[in-house]
Structures are given as structure tokens and as C-alpha cells.
Amino acid sequence: MNKNMIRIMRLVLFVMMASLMVIACKKNKDDNAGTANVLSPYDMNCPVGFGMNVTGGNGQNVVTVTTQEELRNVLAGTEPATVYVKGKITLDNTISVGSNKSILGLSGAVVSNTHRDTTAGVFQLMGSDNIIIRNLTILGPGAYDIDANYSDNIALVGATNVWVDHCDIQDGIDGNMDIVMGSDNVCVSWTRFRYLIAPPGGGTGGNDDHRNSNLIGGSNNNMDIDGGKLNCTFINCWWGEGCAERCPRVRFGKVHVVNSLYDGEDFTYCVGYGVYSNIYVEKCAVITDVAREHFLQDYHGDKDFNVQVTGCYGYADTTIFQGEQGQFVPEYRYISYDAAKVLSVVTDRETGAGPTMDW
């Protein structure tokens, strides 16, 4: 059998496996039963990549909440729960999310926290496992550098097996969604990150512009905690208006960014590579001049990293590495498409990134 025939057989096998994955995901009964959604043909409607094993509340103990107290109470503990959020809920403090939970926004659902202090986070996953967050608009008070610990719109702190899907995450005080302290096996799909509130300046943390969206790994000194962890897949995501940096910024973890959109005008840098990071950026669309100019950055002169950018629209294939670790290339099954389609697919108002689901 010649090499061309082998390549063709491998391609056919890959397409068949990908098709079976789509069918399985579309039929998935976990939290999707009864939906009336029109989905993008590229939307697998289930977690993929590093977060592929997430089941969340698994359709158990279904409840609809409309108040902060109801939401806070049902998300505590480890008992499985499938929680539908209705309307707008305004918090007076961060909500701790236990394990085995699905948090699903009904059409137009919003959870917000407008405090400008260390209580300003929205969802904190401290050691939590098996969490789904879907179809929510999640609002913070604006990026305000108070040197806060875990005051993010979604803070993963030692959390494992997490899927965030079809959310619009805005104006986190410390970050929009940070993944730190040994968190692992995370999938973020069809999610929009942005900052609409102008930085007020004057924060006690010393940074007047803290529109830093997604930090993965909080310290160079956490090898014992983060080594071999912080593995994340970002697929069909959108970093846009107001984002300045950390889209994402990575230490230690293997991070796959695929078919995602960069169209903001305020980037200091987009993808930051730090100590022992291993990043594979595939078929993304880098639209604006400022995003192209500042797409990659070694922010602190760290060593031992691998970065590969391949097949992107608006940014040339790039390989950067130091140290002895090999480049991570995803081996799990997922669907990707040509980078020239990313802008239209991800920004589609009915099926693109953001809370487009109709349960």
C-alpha cells in the first residue's frame, strides 16, 4: 500500500470518527433534552478536548432559580444539580460552586456583581469537580486592579473537569476567567470575552488598566501545584472589544486555541507564553492590525516553552521554543474549519459565540 493511499485512509477514518462524535454530542441527553436550538454546523453541543469527560449535573435534581439566595444554596456541596437561571441575578458576594453542577442560563439570563472589592467575583470553583456553565451573560464591575485573589467572573482554583460554553463574560474585576492552582481538564467553547467599562485607574494593585481576560497559571513558583496540569481547550471563542491581554496568558499548561477570533483594538498582547507553557494555536482569525502586531508575547522573559501557530487567518505560521520539552499537538478528536470562516462563524448572532441557546 503506497503512502498516498495510507493518507487517504487516515483522512477517511478521521472524518468518520469526527462525524460519529457530532452525532453522539447532538443526541447527548445531559442538559440538552428539550432544547429548540439552531446550532452552527461546527457546534458539537458537548465538551471536547481536555474537558471531554465533563457531565455536570447530568440532568439530575433540576431546579429553576430567580434569586441570589436560591442560586447560592443550590450550588453548594457535591450533590448533583441541574440549575436553570432565569432573569437577572445581582450578587452581593462571590458564589462558591460545589462539584457536579450544571448552571444553565435561560434566554436572557444574567448573573452580575458590581462591587469594586475582593468580593466582586461571580462564580468561584475552589477545588470543584465536574462543572458546566452554559448560556449565561456574566458581568463584573469593570477591570480595576486591586490585587485581588480570585475575584474573577469565573475563577477556577484547583478545579477539574469544567466546561464553559456559549457565555458572554464581561468586565471581570481581576480577570474574566482565570484558571489557576492546579486546575485541569477545561473546555471553553463558543464563549465571548470583552470589556465594555473603561478602566477607572487608581487601583491599589498598581495597574491602571487591568483588562486582562484569561490567566492560566498564577505564578512561576507553582511547579509542584501546576506541573502537568492547567490543560485547557479554547474552541470557537471570541476575544474582542476592550481586551488588553491574557487571551490567554499561560504558564505550565498545555493549551489548545482553535477557530477563535481576535478582533479587538486594545490588545497589549493576545497570547502570552510563560514558564513551561505549551501552546498550540490553530486556524484562528487575527483581524485587527493591533492584534496582528501584538499577537504573541513572552511577557516576563520566561524559559522552557513551546508555541506553535498554524493555519491562522491574518497571522503567519510561527514556531517559538526554548528548552527541551516537545511541542504539544492535540491528539483528541475535535472539529475545526478553515480560518477564513472564523469571523463569520463566531460572530453569527444566532449560532455564534455568546448566549445563543434557547432551552
SULJOZI-V849328 format. One record per run of one state. SS is the DSSP state (~ for helix, > for strand, _ for the rest). FROM is the first residue (numbers start at 1). LEN is the number of residues. If there is no record, write none. Layout:
ss = <SS SS>
from = <FROM FROM>
len = <LEN LEN>
This chain:
ss = <_ ~ _ ~ _ > _ ~ _ > _ > _ > _ > _ > _ > _ > _ > _ > _ > _ > _ > _ > _ > _ > _ ~ _ > _ > _ > _ > _ > _ > _ > _ > _ ~ _ > _ > _ > _ > _ ~ _>
from = <1 3 27 49 52 62 66 68 75 81 86 88 92 95 97 101 106 110 114 123 127 129 135 137 140 154 158 160 166 168 171 177 181 184 190 192 195 212 217 223 227 232 236 238 240 245 251 254 259 261 263 271 274 278 283 285 287 289 294 296 298 305 311 313 314 318 323 339 347>
len = <2 24 22 3 10 4 2 7 6 5 2 4 3 2 4 5 4 4 9 4 2 6 2 3 14 4 2 6 2 3 6 4 3 6 2 3 17 5 6 4 5 4 2 2 5 6 3 5 2 2 8 3 4 5 2 2 2 5 2 2 7 6 2 1 4 5 16 8 13>
